[in-house]
Amino acid sequence: MTDSKNINNPVGQGGGQRKKLSRAERQNNGPHRNLDRQGAADKKAELVRKMREKARAAEAAEQASDDTAQR
């Protein structure tokens, strides 16, 4: 068997032509990156939600203490 020097045509390698990679995939930013980004966005949204809940709780407690101090 002969070996081809062309990377897109590996003669005798049993695989046929190699898939042409998109620019993003060549930079290691393939489809899996979108899932990573979505997961990070979900984590950030959850963290922001928790922080807002804590801030509301603290504000409500402060409001209650102000009400009792005024009486």
N, C-alpha and C positions, 0 to 999 in steps of 0.2 A: 504494500500500500504506500501511496505517496502522501506526504504531509504538506498541506498548503501553508504558505507563509501569510496568507491573508486571514486576519482574525475573524472576519465575517463569513468565511467560507472554509470551515475546517474539514477538508476532504478526508474521508476515512475515519472520522471521529464518531460517526453514528448519530450526531445531533443535528445535522443540517446547518442552516444558517443560524447565527446567534441573533437574539432579539436586539433590535436597535433601541438603545436606552435614550430616554428623554433627557433633556438638560438637567432637570431636577433629580432624576434618578442617578445620573452620572455624578452629581454632587452629594449623593447619599441622602437625598431628600425625597425618597419615593413615596408611594401611597401610605406606607406605615407612618410617615411623619404626620399626616393629617389626623390619624387616630391619636397620636401622642399629643398633638395640639388640642384636640377635642377633650382629651382627658385632663390636660392642664387647665383648660378653660372651665371645666366642670369643678375641679378642685378649687379654683380661684372663686368661682361663684358661690360655692358652699362656704368658703372661708369668709367672704364678704357678708353673706347672710348671717353667719354666726356673730360676726363683729357688730353688725347692726342690731341684732337681738340683744347683745350685751349692753350696747350703748342705750337702747331703749329702756332696758331694765334699770340701768344705773340712773338714767334721767327720771324714771318713775319713782325710784327710791329717794332721789334728791328732792323731787317735788313733794313727796309725802313728808319728808323731814322738814321741809320749809313750811308746810301747812301746819304741822304740829308745833313748830317754833313760834308761829304767829299767834297762836291761841293763848 
